Amino acid sequence: MENTYLLINFLTVLFPVILSFDKRVRFYQSWKYIFPGLLISGLLFLFWDYLFTIYGVWSFNPDYIRGIYFLNLPLEEILFFVTVPFACIFIYECLNYYIKRDLLVSVSVYITYMLILLCTVLLVLYYDKVYSLITFGLLLVILLLAQFVFKLKFLSRFYLAYLVSLIPFYIVNGLLTSIPVVMYNNEENMAFRVGTIPFEDHFYSMAMLLLNIMFFEYFRKRAKEVYVSAASGKN
């Protein structure tokens, strides 16, 4: 069915959009902080996506897409980098609202160190696999920046959101890889799968989500600073 991937995108974002207008979370008020980051991170990941497609890291089953392409990428794949981060930032914000206690704050730094070590080891072991190399390398760089350069205080909140986001991750990626809509070349990855999902996808998803949340928090903080500065000027 040619609408399959488009339908998966639609369902991914449907409930987050509808629930954005919940009177408690009021997620719609934060949309303006999301889209700049979606654009920036989307360009980065679409660049890799384009190269992965060109070099045969993965391909798209023509039976399940509309056949509309931009730079060799299906329209649905481009939408994926909007719908999935949007839905996951929604999860992040809901958890921040409903769970006031920072549950992972005491172990966050250890999680980061463990991930940095794991990415480094896997990067060395699978440097000759394109998908593995880029995925582990990209997440490693983002984690190093988050922990040691920007010293982000919300990493513990992000890790909780990521754990919860694994539920829709397994549903969406499970559908994409089992139908299959997206077909992976095992010569360019570890050839180890969780069900039908390549192991690297977990790290690819984490890199994409963390980068989007970093931009989201940056633009939100910046807007607040501008508002406070303007308010102070009036006084």
Backbone as CSV, one residue per row, in Angstrom:
resi,resn,N_x,N_y,N_z,CA_x,CA_y,CA_z,C_x,C_y,C_z
1,MET,0.841,-1.199,0.000,0.000,0.000,0.000,0.874,1.246,0.000
2,GLU,0.749,2.078,-1.001,1.660,3.196,-1.190,1.542,4.287,-0.127
3,ASN,0.480,4.267,0.654,0.302,5.273,1.700,0.828,4.822,3.059
4,THR,1.452,3.658,3.126,1.861,3.082,4.411,2.782,4.002,5.201
5,TYR,3.881,4.433,4.592,4.849,5.270,5.317,4.226,6.612,5.685
6,LEU,3.429,7.163,4.791,2.747,8.427,5.066,1.790,8.271,6.243
7,LEU,1.083,7.155,6.293,0.151,6.887,7.387,0.888,6.736,8.712
8,ILE,2.036,6.074,8.692,2.838,5.918,9.909,3.264,7.286,10.434
9,ASN,3.693,8.170,9.531,4.046,9.536,9.928,2.853,10.265,10.536
10,PHE,1.713,10.134,9.895,0.501,10.819,10.353,0.098,10.356,11.751
11,LEU,0.099,9.049,11.969,-0.291,8.509,13.270,0.733,8.847,14.348
12,THR,1.995,8.959,13.957,3.048,9.312,14.912,2.805,10.679,15.526
13,VAL,2.344,11.605,14.704,2.205,12.981,15.165,0.774,13.337,15.568
14,LEU,-0.190,12.488,15.251,-1.605,12.810,15.465,-1.925,13.133,16.918
15,PHE,-1.637,12.207,17.823,-2.007,12.412,19.227,-1.199,13.524,19.898
16,PRO,0.111,13.641,19.637,0.829,14.793,20.188,0.247,16.135,19.754
17,VAL,-0.198,16.236,18.501,-0.793,17.491,18.033,-2.121,17.744,18.739
18,ILE,-2.972,16.730,18.796,-4.280,16.885,19.448,-4.115,17.226,20.927
19,LEU,-3.229,16.491,21.603,-3.036,16.684,23.043,-2.208,17.920,23.369
20,SER,-1.677,18.570,22.348,-0.935,19.815,22.572,-1.809,20.895,23.185
21,PHE,-3.114,20.764,22.990,-4.040,21.788,23.457,-4.654,21.442,24.811
22,ASP,-4.092,20.423,25.453,-4.487,20.102,26.822,-4.241,21.329,27.708
23,LYS,-5.190,21.653,28.568,-5.120,22.889,29.349,-4.008,22.881,30.389
24,ARG,-3.507,21.685,30.716,-2.449,21.626,31.726,-1.059,21.800,31.117
25,VAL,-0.721,20.977,30.157,0.615,21.044,29.556,0.734,22.217,28.579
26,ARG,-0.327,22.463,27.797,-0.350,23.551,26.811,0.883,23.506,25.902
27,PHE,1.105,22.352,25.350,2.294,22.138,24.528,2.311,23.032,23.297
28,TYR,1.149,23.421,22.808,1.079,24.268,21.611,1.826,25.584,21.808
29,GLN,1.921,26.034,23.061,2.630,27.282,23.335,4.138,27.143,23.130
30,SER,4.606,25.904,23.088,6.044,25.656,22.905,6.407,25.320,21.468
31,TRP,5.439,25.261,20.588,5.714,24.900,19.190,6.764,25.822,18.569
32,LYS,6.683,27.103,18.911,7.596,28.076,18.285,9.049,27.833,18.655
33,TYR,9.290,27.098,19.749,10.666,26.767,20.129,11.140,25.472,19.475
34,ILE,10.207,24.695,18.964,10.541,23.388,18.385,11.024,23.505,16.949
35,PHE,10.316,24.290,16.155,10.536,24.258,14.707,11.906,24.756,14.241
36,PRO,12.520,25.754,14.896,13.887,26.110,14.473,14.863,24.941,14.625
37,GLY,14.743,24.212,15.736,15.601,23.054,15.958,15.312,21.923,14.999
38,LEU,14.034,21.730,14.679,13.664,20.706,13.700,14.316,20.989,12.355
39,LEU,14.359,22.253,11.988,14.960,22.635,10.714,16.465,22.373,10.715
40,ILE,17.139,22.808,11.779,18.600,22.668,11.842,19.011,21.202,11.913
41,SER,18.428,20.473,12.869,18.793,19.057,13.020,18.312,18.245,11.825
42,GLY,17.156,18.640,11.281,16.625,17.933,10.123,17.561,18.002,8.934
43,LEU,18.166,19.170,8.717,19.115,19.322,7.610,20.321,18.409,7.796
44,LEU,20.794,18.311,9.034,21.937,17.437,9.322,21.600,15.981,9.048
45,PHE,20.484,15.520,9.598,20.128,14.112,9.451,19.690,13.775,8.027
46,LEU,19.085,14.731,7.345,18.718,14.489,5.946,19.956,14.409,5.058
47,PHE,20.991,15.142,5.436,22.255,15.049,4.706,22.819,13.637,4.810
48,TRP,22.855,13.109,6.047,23.334,11.732,6.229,22.404,10.750,5.531
49,ASP,21.118,10.997,5.628,20.123,10.124,5.002,20.339,10.057,3.491
50,TYR,20.592,11.212,2.921,20.857,11.288,1.480,22.086,10.454,1.111
51,LEU,23.156,10.613,1.885,24.380,9.855,1.618,24.164,8.362,1.831
52,PHE,23.432,8.018,2.900,23.155,6.601,3.173,22.392,5.963,2.013
53,THR,21.466,6.715,1.453,20.679,6.197,0.332,21.547,6.040,-0.916
54,ILE,22.379,7.044,-1.166,23.264,7.017,-2.334,24.226,5.831,-2.271
55,TYR,24.771,5.587,-1.073,25.788,4.543,-0.922,25.215,3.194,-0.490
56,GLY,23.906,3.066,-0.516,23.284,1.771,-0.286,23.280,1.281,1.143
57,VAL,23.357,2.208,2.104,23.260,1.817,3.517,21.846,1.333,3.809
58,TRP,20.877,2.000,3.209,19.484,1.559,3.269,18.758,2.011,2.010
59,SER,17.583,1.488,1.831,16.762,1.855,0.672,15.298,1.807,1.088
60,PHE,14.432,2.299,0.221,13.013,2.401,0.547,12.193,1.557,-0.416
61,ASN,11.290,0.792,0.151,10.450,-0.103,-0.630,9.413,0.718,-1.407
62,PRO,9.485,0.731,-2.717,8.568,1.563,-3.517,7.100,1.175,-3.372
63,ASP,6.830,-0.016,-2.854,5.439,-0.451,-2.687,4.724,0.300,-1.568
64,TYR,5.499,0.947,-0.667,4.894,1.547,0.526,5.118,3.052,0.635
65,ILE,5.525,3.682,-0.449,5.700,5.135,-0.460,4.983,5.727,-1.673
66,ARG,4.715,7.030,-1.607,3.923,7.686,-2.644,4.691,7.896,-3.945
67,GLY,6.001,7.851,-3.876,6.803,8.046,-5.080,7.189,9.485,-5.338
68,ILE,7.007,10.348,-4.317,7.421,11.747,-4.419,8.795,11.871,-3.765
69,TYR,9.792,12.296,-4.541,11.167,12.333,-4.050,11.726,13.753,-4.059
70,PHE,12.610,14.002,-3.111,13.381,15.236,-3.082,14.820,14.864,-2.750
71,LEU,15.742,15.154,-3.650,17.149,14.768,-3.485,17.287,13.277,-3.180
72,ASN,16.559,12.494,-3.921,16.631,11.028,-3.835,15.981,10.452,-2.578
73,LEU,15.332,11.299,-1.791,14.670,10.843,-0.569,13.158,10.938,-0.735
74,PRO,12.427,9.911,-0.304,10.962,9.979,-0.358,10.430,11.092,0.541
75,LEU,9.343,11.688,0.149,8.708,12.723,0.966,8.473,12.225,2.385
76,GLU,8.058,10.973,2.510,7.746,10.405,3.827,8.971,10.363,4.735
77,GLU,10.138,10.116,4.155,11.370,10.077,4.946,11.720,11.465,5.466
78,ILE,11.477,12.474,4.666,11.706,13.854,5.103,10.753,14.206,6.247
79,LEU,9.504,13.801,6.106,8.514,14.056,7.161,8.865,13.343,8.455
80,PHE,9.535,12.200,8.350,9.943,11.422,9.523,10.765,12.274,10.482
81,PHE,11.605,13.159,9.943,12.478,13.987,10.774,11.760,15.203,11.347
82,VAL,10.474,15.284,11.077,9.611,16.280,11.709,8.683,15.600,12.705
83,THR,8.009,14.564,12.267,6.980,13.934,13.100,7.564,13.231,14.322
84,VAL,8.651,12.505,14.143,9.221,11.743,15.263,9.824,12.655,16.333
85,PRO,10.699,13.614,15.982,11.197,14.519,17.024,10.088,15.319,17.699
86,PHE,9.098,15.761,16.922,7.979,16.511,17.502,7.271,15.675,18.556
87,ALA,6.978,14.426,18.224,6.283,13.539,19.156,7.115,13.281,20.401
88,CYS,8.418,13.154,20.238,9.280,12.847,21.380,9.506,14.061,22.271
89,ILE,9.542,15.251,21.689,9.614,16.457,22.515,8.320,16.618,23.302
90,PHE,7.218,16.219,22.711,5.938,16.216,23.430,6.019,15.298,24.649
91,ILE,6.575,14.111,24.475,6.768,13.186,25.598,7.646,13.832,26.664
92,TYR,8.729,14.437,26.242,9.670,15.112,27.145,8.965,16.178,27.978
93,GLU,8.159,16.995,27.344,7.460,18.073,28.037,6.379,17.546,28.977
94,CYS,5.674,16.515,28.565,4.648,15.921,29.430,5.270,15.331,30.688
95,LEU,6.386,14.646,30.528,7.077,14.077,31.687,7.572,15.180,32.614
96,ASN,8.071,16.264,32.048,8.529,17.389,32.868,7.385,17.999,33.664
97,TYR,6.194,17.998,33.067,5.038,18.593,33.747,4.490,17.677,34.835
98,TYR,4.315,16.417,34.501,3.640,15.501,35.417,4.574,14.853,36.442
99,ILE,5.855,14.779,36.134,6.811,14.199,37.092,7.761,15.312,37.519
100,LYS,7.453,15.948,38.626,8.234,17.101,39.078,9.615,16.688,39.574
101,ARG,9.684,15.516,40.166,10.962,15.045,40.694,11.863,14.574,39.552
102,ASP,13.100,14.998,39.595,14.075,14.584,38.581,14.612,13.209,38.968
103,LEU,13.991,12.161,38.444,14.230,10.797,38.914,15.643,10.291,38.651
104,LEU,16.266,10.751,37.588,17.570,10.204,37.199,18.726,11.159,37.467
105,VAL,18.474,12.220,38.215,19.509,13.235,38.408,20.762,12.674,39.072
106,SER,20.606,11.715,39.973,21.762,11.183,40.709,22.604,10.221,39.882
107,VAL,22.034,9.698,38.804,22.769,8.712,37.990,23.013,9.206,36.568
108,SER,22.542,10.395,36.263,22.629,10.908,34.899,24.056,10.933,34.371
109,VAL,24.976,11.416,35.179,26.365,11.516,34.727,26.953,10.143,34.439
110,TYR,26.558,9.143,35.221,27.061,7.778,34.995,26.472,7.186,33.710
111,ILE,25.214,7.516,33.444,24.595,7.080,32.187,25.350,7.685,31.005
112,THR,25.681,8.964,31.131,26.416,9.639,30.057,27.779,9.004,29.838
113,TYR,28.509,8.763,30.927,29.837,8.138,30.815,29.738,6.749,30.193
114,MET,28.718,6.001,30.602,28.533,4.655,30.070,28.256,4.704,28.566
115,LEU,27.409,5.647,28.158,27.087,5.789,26.736,28.306,6.233,25.930
116,ILE,29.084,7.145,26.491,30.305,7.601,25.821,31.268,6.436,25.632
117,LEU,31.434,5.640,26.680,32.320,4.473,26.600,31.803,3.465,25.582
118,LEU,30.503,3.192,25.627,29.904,2.220,24.710,30.040,2.678,23.259
119,CYS,29.755,3.948,23.011,29.881,4.482,21.648,31.322,4.393,21.160
120,THR,32.260,4.685,22.049,33.676,4.632,21.679,34.093,3.218,21.308
121,VAL,33.699,2.253,22.132,34.049,0.850,21.881,33.437,0.367,20.571
122,LEU,32.146,0.637,20.378,31.461,0.184,19.165,31.986,0.898,17.921
123,LEU,32.386,2.147,18.101,32.966,2.908,16.995,34.272,2.268,16.522
124,VAL,35.080,1.843,17.481,36.358,1.197,17.156,36.127,-0.173,16.520
125,LEU,35.180,-0.917,17.066,34.932,-2.274,16.579,34.293,-2.302,15.196
126,TYR,33.451,-1.312,14.912,32.686,-1.338,13.657,32.957,-0.104,12.793
127,TYR,34.188,0.376,12.827,34.558,1.567,12.060,34.404,1.366,10.554
128,ASP,34.422,0.104,10.115,34.333,-0.185,8.682,32.893,-0.332,8.192
129,LYS,31.929,-0.146,9.089,30.512,-0.194,8.731,29.979,1.242,8.719
130,VAL,29.511,1.704,7.587,29.144,3.115,7.440,28.078,3.553,8.441
131,TYR,26.993,2.784,8.548,25.908,3.177,9.458,26.386,3.165,10.899
132,SER,27.146,2.156,11.271,27.677,2.055,12.631,28.629,3.215,12.916
133,LEU,29.523,3.482,11.994,30.520,4.544,12.161,29.864,5.900,12.385
134,ILE,28.940,6.265,11.514,28.295,7.575,11.609,27.405,7.663,12.845
135,THR,26.654,6.617,13.124,25.708,6.646,14.245,26.421,6.753,15.583
136,PHE,27.362,5.860,15.847,28.075,5.889,17.125,28.944,7.136,17.232
137,GLY,29.542,7.551,16.113,30.374,8.749,16.116,29.571,10.005,16.389
138,LEU,28.405,10.116,15.760,27.564,11.296,15.944,27.050,11.401,17.372
139,LEU,26.550,10.294,17.914,26.055,10.329,19.292,27.188,10.633,20.260
140,LEU,28.366,10.086,20.011,29.523,10.350,20.866,29.832,11.844,20.910
141,VAL,29.858,12.483,19.757,30.147,13.920,19.689,29.074,14.725,20.421
142,ILE,27.813,14.393,20.206,26.714,15.121,20.850,26.774,14.965,22.366
143,LEU,27.054,13.758,22.846,27.150,13.520,24.291,28.318,14.279,24.910
144,LEU,29.450,14.286,24.235,30.618,15.018,24.736,30.318,16.512,24.828
145,LEU,29.660,17.043,23.816,29.279,18.455,23.837,28.288,18.737,24.962
146,ALA,27.293,17.870,25.097,26.246,18.067,26.105,26.805,18.020,27.523
147,GLN,27.713,17.083,27.778,28.221,16.866,29.129,29.362,17.812,29.500
148,PHE,30.298,18.010,28.598,31.530,18.703,28.969,31.655,20.125,28.421
149,VAL,30.968,20.431,27.341,31.049,21.779,26.776,29.876,22.631,27.251
150,PHE,28.660,22.159,26.986,27.471,22.916,27.378,27.029,22.623,28.811
151,LYS,27.489,21.499,29.361,27.171,21.100,30.741,25.668,21.215,31.013
152,LEU,24.911,20.532,30.190,23.456,20.633,30.236,22.882,20.044,31.517
153,LYS,21.952,20.753,32.105,21.334,20.321,33.357,20.140,19.397,33.128
154,PHE,19.658,19.345,31.887,18.445,18.568,31.627,18.721,17.187,31.043
155,LEU,19.973,16.735,31.054,20.284,15.416,30.505,19.527,14.312,31.223
156,SER,19.404,14.437,32.538,18.677,13.417,33.303,17.214,13.363,32.870
157,ARG,16.630,14.518,32.600,15.251,14.578,32.108,15.155,13.969,30.705
158,PHE,16.169,14.234,29.905,16.187,13.667,28.561,16.241,12.146,28.604
159,TYR,17.082,11.593,29.480,17.219,10.132,29.543,15.893,9.463,29.907
160,LEU,15.148,10.083,30.817,13.838,9.532,31.173,12.900,9.590,29.970
161,ALA,12.900,10.715,29.282,12.045,10.854,28.094,12.439,9.849,27.018
162,TYR,13.735,9.625,26.870,14.195,8.652,25.869,13.699,7.252,26.210
163,LEU,13.783,6.884,27.483,13.308,5.556,27.896,11.827,5.386,27.579
164,VAL,11.033,6.406,27.861,9.598,6.338,27.572,9.364,6.327,26.060
165,SER,10.172,7.082,25.331,10.001,7.158,23.873,10.336,5.846,23.175
166,LEU,10.993,4.933,23.890,11.287,3.626,23.294,10.005,2.846,22.984
167,ILE,8.930,3.160,23.700,7.652,2.476,23.437,7.167,2.794,22.021
168,PRO,6.964,4.091,21.674,6.587,4.376,20.278,7.708,4.053,19.290
169,PHE,8.956,4.125,19.737,10.092,3.782,18.869,9.968,2.354,18.360
170,TYR,9.672,1.422,19.270,9.568,0.022,18.858,8.349,-0.213,17.964
171,ILE,7.306,0.562,18.180,6.122,0.431,17.323,6.417,0.961,15.919
172,VAL,6.905,2.201,15.846,7.143,2.848,14.549,8.268,2.161,13.787
173,ASN,9.420,2.008,14.434,10.546,1.373,13.743,10.296,-0.101,13.479
174,GLY,9.513,-0.712,14.367,9.147,-2.105,14.136,8.334,-2.257,12.867
175,LEU,7.392,-1.338,12.662,6.592,-1.360,11.432,7.455,-1.078,10.203
176,LEU,8.301,-0.066,10.308,9.122,0.326,9.163,10.078,-0.776,8.723
177,THR,10.573,-1.556,9.693,11.568,-2.582,9.356,10.977,-3.963,9.147
178,SER,9.758,-4.189,9.605,9.159,-5.521,9.456,8.294,-5.627,8.203
179,ILE,7.719,-4.508,7.757,6.833,-4.577,6.584,7.543,-5.087,5.323
180,PRO,8.740,-4.682,4.914,9.499,-3.526,5.393,9.298,-2.322,4.473
181,VAL,9.268,-1.139,5.108,9.262,0.108,4.346,10.704,0.533,4.072
182,VAL,11.526,0.427,5.123,12.952,0.749,5.009,13.733,-0.557,5.040
183,MET,14.623,-0.724,4.071,15.410,-1.955,3.966,16.886,-1.636,4.198
184,TYR,17.473,-2.285,5.198,18.854,-2.018,5.595,19.819,-2.998,4.941
185,ASN,20.968,-2.484,4.565,22.046,-3.306,4.030,22.931,-3.755,5.185
186,ASN,22.872,-5.024,5.544,23.619,-5.525,6.696,25.131,-5.465,6.525
187,GLU,25.592,-5.197,5.314,27.030,-5.028,5.098,27.529,-3.719,5.713
188,GLU,26.592,-2.799,5.986,26.980,-1.485,6.495,26.531,-1.252,7.933
189,ASN,26.107,-2.305,8.620,25.776,-2.194,10.040,26.251,-3.440,10.775
190,MET,25.966,-3.521,12.067,26.457,-4.624,12.887,25.805,-5.958,12.545
191,ALA,24.723,-5.908,11.803,23.936,-7.105,11.464,23.356,-7.759,12.714
192,PHE,23.155,-6.927,13.744,22.499,-7.385,14.972,21.206,-6.597,15.120
193,ARG,20.103,-7.311,15.304,18.804,-6.644,15.359,18.040,-6.983,16.625
194,VAL,17.266,-6.024,17.064,16.312,-6.235,18.152,14.967,-6.428,17.471
195,GLY,14.553,-7.678,17.351,13.411,-7.990,16.494,13.843,-7.783,15.056
196,THR,13.221,-6.822,14.403,13.616,-6.479,13.026,14.370,-5.153,12.964
197,ILE,14.596,-4.534,14.119,15.200,-3.199,14.183,16.711,-3.297,14.362
198,PRO,17.496,-2.693,13.470,18.950,-2.687,13.650,19.341,-2.065,14.987
199,PHE,20.328,-2.649,15.635,20.772,-2.177,16.947,21.151,-0.699,16.902
200,GLU,21.780,-0.276,15.821,22.219,1.117,15.693,21.062,2.104,15.749
201,ASP,19.876,1.674,15.360,18.723,2.583,15.345,18.460,3.204,16.713
202,HIS,18.746,2.454,17.785,18.543,2.980,19.137,19.437,4.198,19.378
203,PHE,20.661,4.138,18.892,21.628,5.216,19.075,21.352,6.368,18.102
204,TYR,20.938,6.014,16.908,20.557,7.014,15.902,19.391,7.847,16.431
205,SER,18.417,7.167,17.009,17.253,7.841,17.576,17.655,8.731,18.745
206,MET,18.534,8.227,19.612,18.979,9.025,20.756,19.695,10.288,20.298
207,ALA,20.567,10.159,19.305,21.286,11.325,18.787,20.313,12.354,18.219
208,MET,19.348,11.897,17.449,18.375,12.790,16.831,17.523,13.496,17.884
209,LEU,17.071,12.754,18.877,16.199,13.331,19.901,16.959,14.279,20.811
210,LEU,18.169,13.893,21.216,18.947,14.761,22.095,19.284,16.072,21.395
211,LEU,19.665,16.004,20.141,19.987,17.221,19.401,18.766,18.132,19.294
212,ASN,17.605,17.555,19.032,16.384,18.354,18.933,16.007,18.980,20.266
213,ILE,16.159,18.242,21.348,15.823,18.784,22.666,16.828,19.850,23.083
214,MET,18.087,19.679,22.706,19.088,20.717,22.974,18.694,22.025,22.294
215,PHE,18.289,21.946,21.040,17.853,23.147,20.325,16.567,23.708,20.933
216,PHE,15.651,22.818,21.275,14.382,23.230,21.880,14.627,24.023,23.156
217,GLU,15.467,23.505,24.039,15.756,24.181,25.303,16.520,25.486,25.066
218,TYR,17.393,25.474,24.078,18.158,26.689,23.770,17.232,27.813,23.303
219,PHE,16.364,27.518,22.364,15.480,28.553,21.825,14.456,29.006,22.868
220,ARG,14.024,28.106,23.725,13.098,28.491,24.792,13.798,29.405,25.801
221,LYS,15.009,29.031,26.188,15.769,29.847,27.135,16.066,31.222,26.553
222,ARG,16.427,31.221,25.284,16.741,32.488,24.621,15.526,33.402,24.576
223,ALA,14.361,32.855,24.285,13.127,33.644,24.231,12.801,34.235,25.598
224,LYS,13.019,33.450,26.645,12.755,33.935,28.004,13.709,35.070,28.367
225,GLU,14.970,34.927,27.967,15.959,35.967,28.259,15.615,37.265,27.541
226,VAL,15.173,37.151,26.300,14.771,38.335,25.532,13.573,39.006,26.186
227,TYR,12.623,38.176,26.643,11.419,38.707,27.300,11.781,39.439,28.592
228,VAL,12.637,38.818,29.403,13.045,39.425,30.676,13.803,40.720,30.426
229,SER,14.668,40.692,29.417,15.445,41.889,29.081,14.530,43.023,28.632
230,ALA,13.536,42.680,27.815,12.591,43.691,27.333,11.753,44.238,28.478
231,ALA,11.339,43.341,29.387,10.534,43.762,30.535,11.340,44.667,31.460
232,SER,12.615,44.352,31.635,13.480,45.161,32.492,13.698,46.541,31.888
233,GLY,13.798,46.584,30.556,14.001,47.849,29.865,12.830,48.793,30.024
234,LYS,11.629,48.224,30.078,10.422,49.046,30.232,10.343,49.659,31.622
235,ASN,10.954,48.916,32.588,10.917,49.420,33.958,12.038,50.436,34.199
